[in-house]
Amino acid sequence: MARAFVKKGDTVRIISGRKTERGKTGKVLRVFPKDQRILVENINLRKKHVRPNPQKNIKGGIIEREIPVHQSNVKVISEE
């Protein structure tokens, strides 16, 4: 298992992947070292359908969430 070179809070640039995502920069929200993936703010957004749940005060509908990106597809811009 390779060591994660990215830490939470770092600013990274997407260097490969979808054409719409390439070149974008964002802040690392979470690191998954076992899967070698990272969650980047406002990058790799997907729509998710959510059912309403009054017990948990969830309204329901369609929300957009970030999906993890493989760490080999990013380049660290600045470490904070």
WOQUI-V13004 format. One line per field, one symbol per residue. ss: DSSP state (H for helix, E for strand, L for the rest). psi: psi as a letter, one per 20 degrees, with the letter a starting at -180 (. if undefined). A space follows every 10 residues. Layout:
# WOQUI-V13004
ss=???
psi=???
This chain:
# WOQUI-V13004
ss=LLLLLLLLLL EEEELLLLLL LLLLEEEEEE EELLLLEEEE LLLLEEEEEE LLELLLLELL EEEEEELLEE HHHEEEEELL
psi=pqppiprpiq pqppirbqhh hpiqqrpphq pnhhilqqop pkqlpqpppp qqnhhjkpgr bpqpqqqqqq iijqppgqp.
